[in-house]
Amino acid sequence: VDAREAGALMRVNHVGEICAQALYRSQALFSRSDELRGHFELAAQQELDHLAWTAERVAELGTHTSRLAPVWWAGAFA
């Protein structure tokens, strides 16, 4: 795998982490159960490490994150 392909793959991985954030945040926001809300909030917090790592790796590979990230986030949140 060359650096360009690795960057593209890592960009997809980064979008997956963005979507995970949106899913967990949405579930926490609309959860009727305080216990479940807490689990979703904790999961979102734990995923921040993955989000940061993928963003860092994208930068190391000399590429950029997805320009459609806000669209992916909104779709996952909905």
PyMOL commands that set and color helices and strands:
alter all, ss='L'
color gray80, all
select helices_A, chain A and resi 3-30+34-60+69-77
alter helices_A, ss='H'
color red, helices_A
deselect
rebuild
show_as cartoon
